Amino acid sequence: MIFFIKTLDGRAWRALVASYKPPMITVDGVSAPKPKVDWTDAKEQASVGNVRALNAIFNGVDLNVFKLINSCSTAKEA
């Protein structure tokens, strides 16, 4: 699985190793997800890498494991 994710692209591997964190903004002392239209290109590419890695992991496990990890939102969690 490691080599497959590495072959997808560097972004997917970085998302798995470094853990992807979605961009957040603080409004009145409360953190909220940043709207996607305000994301920088780097944040968008990191998000794409996370989704690619998650897709590879979800498709590479059996149904029992998938049931355990299907609610994970980052590749590192899964």
Backbone as XML, in Angstrom:
<?xml version="1.0"?>
<chain id="A" units="angstrom">
  <residue number="1" name="MET">
    <atom name="N" x="0.825" y="-1.189" z="0.000"/>
    <atom name="CA" x="0.000" y="0.000" z="0.000"/>
    <atom name="C" x="0.871" y="1.255" z="0.000"/>
  </residue>
  <residue number="2" name="ILE">
    <atom name="N" x="1.974" y="1.224" z="0.737"/>
    <atom name="CA" x="2.855" y="2.388" z="0.805"/>
    <atom name="C" x="3.346" y="2.774" z="-0.582"/>
  </residue>
  <residue number="3" name="PHE">
    <atom name="N" x="3.811" y="1.793" z="-1.335"/>
    <atom name="CA" x="4.355" y="2.092" z="-2.655"/>
    <atom name="C" x="3.266" y="2.560" z="-3.610"/>
  </residue>
  <residue number="4" name="PHE">
    <atom name="N" x="2.079" y="2.022" z="-3.479"/>
    <atom name="CA" x="0.991" y="2.461" z="-4.347"/>
    <atom name="C" x="0.662" y="3.927" z="-4.090"/>
  </residue>
  <residue number="5" name="ILE">
    <atom name="N" x="0.573" y="4.304" z="-2.834"/>
    <atom name="CA" x="0.262" y="5.703" z="-2.510"/>
    <atom name="C" x="1.396" y="6.622" z="-2.958"/>
  </residue>
  <residue number="6" name="LYS">
    <atom name="N" x="2.646" y="6.171" z="-2.816"/>
    <atom name="CA" x="3.771" y="6.979" z="-3.285"/>
    <atom name="C" x="3.723" y="7.184" z="-4.790"/>
  </residue>
  <residue number="7" name="THR">
    <atom name="N" x="3.224" y="6.187" z="-5.530"/>
    <atom name="CA" x="3.167" y="6.329" z="-6.983"/>
    <atom name="C" x="2.037" y="7.242" z="-7.433"/>
  </residue>
  <residue number="8" name="LEU">
    <atom name="N" x="1.037" y="7.460" z="-6.605"/>
    <atom name="CA" x="-0.048" y="8.373" z="-6.988"/>
    <atom name="C" x="0.517" y="9.762" z="-7.236"/>
  </residue>
  <residue number="9" name="ASP">
    <atom name="N" x="1.126" y="10.327" z="-6.246"/>
    <atom name="CA" x="1.876" y="11.580" z="-6.346"/>
    <atom name="C" x="2.420" y="11.941" z="-4.974"/>
  </residue>
  <residue number="10" name="GLY">
    <atom name="N" x="3.295" y="12.920" z="-4.945"/>
    <atom name="CA" x="3.914" y="13.333" z="-3.692"/>
    <atom name="C" x="2.928" y="13.917" z="-2.704"/>
  </residue>
  <residue number="11" name="ARG">
    <atom name="N" x="1.874" y="14.529" z="-3.221"/>
    <atom name="CA" x="0.881" y="15.145" z="-2.333"/>
    <atom name="C" x="0.156" y="14.092" z="-1.508"/>
  </residue>
  <residue number="12" name="ALA">
    <atom name="N" x="-0.169" y="12.965" z="-2.138"/>
    <atom name="CA" x="-0.865" y="11.893" z="-1.420"/>
    <atom name="C" x="0.028" y="11.335" z="-0.318"/>
  </residue>
  <residue number="13" name="TRP">
    <atom name="N" x="1.298" y="11.148" z="-0.628"/>
    <atom name="CA" x="2.219" y="10.620" z="0.375"/>
    <atom name="C" x="2.409" y="11.620" z="1.512"/>
  </residue>
  <residue number="14" name="ARG">
    <atom name="N" x="2.548" y="12.910" z="1.194"/>
    <atom name="CA" x="2.688" y="13.929" z="2.240"/>
    <atom name="C" x="1.454" y="13.987" z="3.125"/>
  </residue>
  <residue number="15" name="ALA">
    <atom name="N" x="0.281" y="13.831" z="2.538"/>
    <atom name="CA" x="-0.954" y="13.850" z="3.328"/>
    <atom name="C" x="-0.977" y="12.695" z="4.310"/>
  </residue>
  <residue number="16" name="LEU">
    <atom name="N" x="-0.429" y="11.569" z="3.903"/>
    <atom name="CA" x="-0.410" y="10.398" z="4.775"/>
    <atom name="C" x="0.631" y="10.546" z="5.879"/>
  </residue>
  <residue number="17" name="VAL">
    <atom name="N" x="1.802" y="11.026" z="5.539"/>
    <atom name="CA" x="2.892" y="11.124" z="6.508"/>
    <atom name="C" x="2.714" y="12.318" z="7.448"/>
  </residue>
  <residue number="18" name="ALA">
    <atom name="N" x="2.386" y="13.469" z="6.891"/>
    <atom name="CA" x="2.349" y="14.698" z="7.684"/>
    <atom name="C" x="0.971" y="15.019" z="8.238"/>
  </residue>
  <residue number="19" name="SER">
    <atom name="N" x="-0.035" y="14.297" z="7.841"/>
    <atom name="CA" x="-1.417" y="14.515" z="8.264"/>
    <atom name="C" x="-1.960" y="15.831" z="7.719"/>
  </residue>
  <residue number="20" name="TYR">
    <atom name="N" x="-2.972" y="15.719" z="6.909"/>
    <atom name="CA" x="-3.617" y="16.876" z="6.300"/>
    <atom name="C" x="-4.516" y="17.559" z="7.323"/>
  </residue>
  <residue number="21" name="LYS">
    <atom name="N" x="-4.444" y="18.877" z="7.358"/>
    <atom name="CA" x="-5.336" y="19.666" z="8.211"/>
    <atom name="C" x="-6.049" y="20.673" z="7.323"/>
  </residue>
  <residue number="22" name="PRO">
    <atom name="N" x="-7.378" y="20.655" z="7.290"/>
    <atom name="CA" x="-8.095" y="21.604" z="6.439"/>
    <atom name="C" x="-7.898" y="23.042" z="6.928"/>
  </residue>
  <residue number="23" name="PRO">
    <atom name="N" x="-7.898" y="24.002" z="6.004"/>
    <atom name="CA" x="-7.737" y="25.407" z="6.401"/>
    <atom name="C" x="-8.891" y="25.868" z="7.290"/>
  </residue>
  <residue number="24" name="MET">
    <atom name="N" x="-8.546" y="26.589" z="8.325"/>
    <atom name="CA" x="-9.547" y="27.077" z="9.272"/>
    <atom name="C" x="-9.408" y="28.593" z="9.408"/>
  </residue>
  <residue number="25" name="ILE">
    <atom name="N" x="-10.510" y="29.232" z="9.784"/>
    <atom name="CA" x="-10.498" y="30.650" z="10.127"/>
    <atom name="C" x="-11.112" y="30.795" z="11.510"/>
  </residue>
  <residue number="26" name="THR">
    <atom name="N" x="-10.744" y="31.851" z="12.196"/>
    <atom name="CA" x="-11.295" y="32.115" z="13.520"/>
    <atom name="C" x="-12.222" y="33.320" z="13.430"/>
  </residue>
  <residue number="27" name="VAL">
    <atom name="N" x="-13.467" y="33.096" z="13.785"/>
    <atom name="CA" x="-14.465" y="34.159" z="13.777"/>
    <atom name="C" x="-15.047" y="34.255" z="15.179"/>
  </residue>
  <residue number="28" name="ASP">
    <atom name="N" x="-14.870" y="35.400" z="15.805"/>
    <atom name="CA" x="-15.360" y="35.627" z="17.169"/>
    <atom name="C" x="-14.866" y="34.559" z="18.139"/>
  </residue>
  <residue number="29" name="GLY">
    <atom name="N" x="-13.603" y="34.161" z="17.998"/>
    <atom name="CA" x="-13.006" y="33.186" z="18.890"/>
    <atom name="C" x="-13.380" y="31.745" z="18.617"/>
  </residue>
  <residue number="30" name="VAL">
    <atom name="N" x="-14.114" y="31.490" z="17.540"/>
    <atom name="CA" x="-14.535" y="30.132" z="17.198"/>
    <atom name="C" x="-13.895" y="29.736" z="15.869"/>
  </residue>
  <residue number="31" name="SER">
    <atom name="N" x="-13.241" y="28.581" z="15.841"/>
    <atom name="CA" x="-12.642" y="28.091" z="14.600"/>
    <atom name="C" x="-13.703" y="27.465" z="13.718"/>
  </residue>
  <residue number="32" name="ALA">
    <atom name="N" x="-13.633" y="27.788" z="12.440"/>
    <atom name="CA" x="-14.575" y="27.243" z="11.461"/>
    <atom name="C" x="-13.805" y="26.923" z="10.184"/>
  </residue>
  <residue number="33" name="PRO">
    <atom name="N" x="-14.290" y="25.955" z="9.407"/>
    <atom name="CA" x="-13.614" y="25.653" z="8.141"/>
    <atom name="C" x="-13.637" y="26.865" z="7.209"/>
  </residue>
  <residue number="34" name="LYS">
    <atom name="N" x="-12.520" y="27.098" z="6.555"/>
    <atom name="CA" x="-12.416" y="28.208" z="5.607"/>
    <atom name="C" x="-13.179" y="27.849" z="4.338"/>
  </residue>
  <residue number="35" name="PRO">
    <atom name="N" x="-13.933" y="28.772" z="3.758"/>
    <atom name="CA" x="-14.643" y="28.483" z="2.503"/>
    <atom name="C" x="-13.655" y="28.091" z="1.400"/>
  </residue>
  <residue number="36" name="LYS">
    <atom name="N" x="-14.021" y="27.124" z="0.576"/>
    <atom name="CA" x="-13.106" y="26.620" z="-0.447"/>
    <atom name="C" x="-12.681" y="27.685" z="-1.446"/>
  </residue>
  <residue number="37" name="VAL">
    <atom name="N" x="-13.510" y="28.674" z="-1.682"/>
    <atom name="CA" x="-13.133" y="29.728" z="-2.630"/>
    <atom name="C" x="-11.974" y="30.577" z="-2.106"/>
  </residue>
  <residue number="38" name="ASP">
    <atom name="N" x="-11.724" y="30.554" z="-0.799"/>
    <atom name="CA" x="-10.643" y="31.329" z="-0.199"/>
    <atom name="C" x="-9.357" y="30.526" z="-0.006"/>
  </residue>
  <residue number="39" name="TRP">
    <atom name="N" x="-9.345" y="29.250" z="-0.405"/>
    <atom name="CA" x="-8.159" y="28.416" z="-0.241"/>
    <atom name="C" x="-7.073" y="28.851" z="-1.215"/>
  </residue>
  <residue number="40" name="THR">
    <atom name="N" x="-5.823" y="28.760" z="-0.780"/>
    <atom name="CA" x="-4.696" y="28.995" z="-1.681"/>
    <atom name="C" x="-4.501" y="27.748" z="-2.538"/>
  </residue>
  <residue number="41" name="ASP">
    <atom name="N" x="-3.708" y="27.885" z="-3.591"/>
    <atom name="CA" x="-3.432" y="26.726" z="-4.446"/>
    <atom name="C" x="-2.744" y="25.610" z="-3.662"/>
  </residue>
  <residue number="42" name="ALA">
    <atom name="N" x="-1.858" y="25.979" z="-2.744"/>
    <atom name="CA" x="-1.157" y="24.971" z="-1.949"/>
    <atom name="C" x="-2.127" y="24.190" z="-1.068"/>
  </residue>
  <residue number="43" name="LYS">
    <atom name="N" x="-3.071" y="24.882" z="-0.458"/>
    <atom name="CA" x="-4.062" y="24.199" z="0.388"/>
    <atom name="C" x="-4.964" y="23.300" z="-0.458"/>
  </residue>
  <residue number="44" name="GLU">
    <atom name="N" x="-5.324" y="23.764" z="-1.644"/>
    <atom name="CA" x="-6.156" y="22.959" z="-2.542"/>
    <atom name="C" x="-5.417" y="21.693" z="-2.972"/>
  </residue>
  <residue number="45" name="GLN">
    <atom name="N" x="-4.136" y="21.829" z="-3.287"/>
    <atom name="CA" x="-3.346" y="20.670" z="-3.698"/>
    <atom name="C" x="-3.154" y="19.695" z="-2.534"/>
  </residue>
  <residue number="46" name="ALA">
    <atom name="N" x="-2.999" y="20.199" z="-1.326"/>
    <atom name="CA" x="-2.893" y="19.326" z="-0.154"/>
    <atom name="C" x="-4.192" y="18.561" z="0.056"/>
  </residue>
  <residue number="47" name="SER">
    <atom name="N" x="-5.320" y="19.220" z="-0.170"/>
    <atom name="CA" x="-6.619" y="18.565" z="-0.052"/>
    <atom name="C" x="-6.766" y="17.455" z="-1.088"/>
  </residue>
  <residue number="48" name="VAL">
    <atom name="N" x="-6.334" y="17.730" z="-2.310"/>
    <atom name="CA" x="-6.392" y="16.718" z="-3.375"/>
    <atom name="C" x="-5.525" y="15.516" z="-3.006"/>
  </residue>
  <residue number="49" name="GLY">
    <atom name="N" x="-4.343" y="15.767" z="-2.468"/>
    <atom name="CA" x="-3.472" y="14.671" z="-2.043"/>
    <atom name="C" x="-4.110" y="13.818" z="-0.966"/>
  </residue>
  <residue number="50" name="ASN">
    <atom name="N" x="-4.773" y="14.458" z="-0.009"/>
    <atom name="CA" x="-5.454" y="13.726" z="1.056"/>
    <atom name="C" x="-6.568" y="12.851" z="0.494"/>
  </residue>
  <residue number="51" name="VAL">
    <atom name="N" x="-7.339" y="13.397" z="-0.429"/>
    <atom name="CA" x="-8.451" y="12.643" z="-1.012"/>
    <atom name="C" x="-7.937" y="11.455" z="-1.825"/>
  </residue>
  <residue number="52" name="ARG">
    <atom name="N" x="-6.848" y="11.654" z="-2.560"/>
    <atom name="CA" x="-6.274" y="10.548" z="-3.338"/>
    <atom name="C" x="-5.777" y="9.430" z="-2.427"/>
  </residue>
  <residue number="53" name="ALA">
    <atom name="N" x="-5.101" y="9.807" z="-1.351"/>
    <atom name="CA" x="-4.604" y="8.799" z="-0.417"/>
    <atom name="C" x="-5.764" y="8.072" z="0.265"/>
  </residue>
  <residue number="54" name="LEU">
    <atom name="N" x="-6.791" y="8.809" z="0.672"/>
    <atom name="CA" x="-7.968" y="8.182" z="1.285"/>
    <atom name="C" x="-8.637" y="7.209" z="0.324"/>
  </residue>
  <residue number="55" name="ASN">
    <atom name="N" x="-8.771" y="7.602" z="-0.926"/>
    <atom name="CA" x="-9.384" y="6.742" z="-1.928"/>
    <atom name="C" x="-8.589" y="5.448" z="-2.089"/>
  </residue>
  <residue number="56" name="ALA">
    <atom name="N" x="-7.273" y="5.552" z="-2.136"/>
    <atom name="CA" x="-6.432" y="4.366" z="-2.269"/>
    <atom name="C" x="-6.581" y="3.451" z="-1.059"/>
  </residue>
  <residue number="57" name="ILE">
    <atom name="N" x="-6.616" y="4.036" z="0.122"/>
    <atom name="CA" x="-6.753" y="3.234" z="1.342"/>
    <atom name="C" x="-8.118" y="2.565" z="1.390"/>
  </residue>
  <residue number="58" name="PHE">
    <atom name="N" x="-9.173" y="3.324" z="1.125"/>
    <atom name="CA" x="-10.527" y="2.761" z="1.162"/>
    <atom name="C" x="-10.688" y="1.619" z="0.170"/>
  </residue>
  <residue number="59" name="ASN">
    <atom name="N" x="-10.086" y="1.735" z="-1.000"/>
    <atom name="CA" x="-10.215" y="0.691" z="-2.014"/>
    <atom name="C" x="-9.267" y="-0.480" z="-1.800"/>
  </residue>
  <residue number="60" name="GLY">
    <atom name="N" x="-8.306" y="-0.323" z="-0.894"/>
    <atom name="CA" x="-7.325" y="-1.371" z="-0.675"/>
    <atom name="C" x="-7.578" y="-2.241" z="0.540"/>
  </residue>
  <residue number="61" name="VAL">
    <atom name="N" x="-8.669" y="-2.020" z="1.241"/>
    <atom name="CA" x="-8.955" y="-2.811" z="2.441"/>
    <atom name="C" x="-10.231" y="-3.619" z="2.240"/>
  </residue>
  <residue number="62" name="ASP">
    <atom name="N" x="-10.396" y="-4.651" z="3.063"/>
    <atom name="CA" x="-11.620" y="-5.453" z="2.951"/>
    <atom name="C" x="-12.786" y="-4.738" z="3.642"/>
  </residue>
  <residue number="63" name="LEU">
    <atom name="N" x="-13.961" y="-5.285" z="3.498"/>
    <atom name="CA" x="-15.179" y="-4.638" z="3.976"/>
    <atom name="C" x="-15.172" y="-4.419" z="5.485"/>
  </residue>
  <residue number="64" name="ASN">
    <atom name="N" x="-14.630" y="-5.368" z="6.252"/>
    <atom name="CA" x="-14.612" y="-5.222" z="7.711"/>
    <atom name="C" x="-13.755" y="-4.034" z="8.148"/>
  </residue>
  <residue number="65" name="VAL">
    <atom name="N" x="-12.593" y="-3.895" z="7.542"/>
    <atom name="CA" x="-11.725" y="-2.764" z="7.870"/>
    <atom name="C" x="-12.347" y="-1.466" z="7.361"/>
  </residue>
  <residue number="66" name="PHE">
    <atom name="N" x="-12.952" y="-1.517" z="6.179"/>
    <atom name="CA" x="-13.587" y="-0.320" z="5.628"/>
    <atom name="C" x="-14.661" y="0.215" z="6.569"/>
  </residue>
  <residue number="67" name="LYS">
    <atom name="N" x="-15.421" y="-0.681" z="7.181"/>
    <atom name="CA" x="-16.460" y="-0.249" z="8.121"/>
    <atom name="C" x="-15.864" y="0.505" z="9.310"/>
  </residue>
  <residue number="68" name="LEU">
    <atom name="N" x="-14.636" y="0.162" z="9.682"/>
    <atom name="CA" x="-13.983" y="0.827" z="10.808"/>
    <atom name="C" x="-13.425" y="2.202" z="10.437"/>
  </residue>
  <residue number="69" name="ILE">
    <atom name="N" x="-13.000" y="2.356" z="9.184"/>
    <atom name="CA" x="-12.295" y="3.585" z="8.807"/>
    <atom name="C" x="-13.088" y="4.506" z="7.885"/>
  </residue>
  <residue number="70" name="ASN">
    <atom name="N" x="-14.294" y="4.136" z="7.499"/>
    <atom name="CA" x="-15.008" y="4.936" z="6.499"/>
    <atom name="C" x="-15.393" y="6.330" z="6.987"/>
  </residue>
  <residue number="71" name="SER">
    <atom name="N" x="-15.356" y="6.581" z="8.274"/>
    <atom name="CA" x="-15.688" y="7.920" z="8.770"/>
    <atom name="C" x="-14.451" y="8.808" z="8.930"/>
  </residue>
  <residue number="72" name="CYS">
    <atom name="N" x="-13.281" y="8.279" z="8.633"/>
    <atom name="CA" x="-12.053" y="9.074" z="8.736"/>
    <atom name="C" x="-12.030" y="10.147" z="7.655"/>
  </residue>
  <residue number="73" name="SER">
    <atom name="N" x="-11.571" y="11.328" z="8.022"/>
    <atom name="CA" x="-11.522" y="12.419" z="7.044"/>
    <atom name="C" x="-10.106" y="12.723" z="6.570"/>
  </residue>
  <residue number="74" name="THR">
    <atom name="N" x="-9.105" y="12.113" z="7.203"/>
    <atom name="CA" x="-7.733" y="12.285" z="6.729"/>
    <atom name="C" x="-7.103" y="10.923" z="6.505"/>
  </residue>
  <residue number="75" name="ALA">
    <atom name="N" x="-6.143" y="10.894" z="5.597"/>
    <atom name="CA" x="-5.469" y="9.639" z="5.276"/>
    <atom name="C" x="-4.695" y="9.115" z="6.482"/>
  </residue>
  <residue number="76" name="LYS">
    <atom name="N" x="-4.143" y="9.997" z="7.268"/>
    <atom name="CA" x="-3.378" y="9.560" z="8.439"/>
    <atom name="C" x="-4.282" y="8.871" z="9.461"/>
  </residue>
  <residue number="77" name="GLU">
    <atom name="N" x="-5.506" y="9.352" z="9.634"/>
    <atom name="CA" x="-6.465" y="8.696" z="10.537"/>
    <atom name="C" x="-6.754" y="7.269" z="10.081"/>
  </residue>
  <residue number="78" name="ALA">
    <atom name="N" x="-6.964" y="7.128" z="8.776"/>
    <atom name="CA" x="-7.339" y="5.823" z="8.224"/>
    <atom name="C" x="-6.165" y="4.888" z="8.315"/>
  </residue>
</chain>
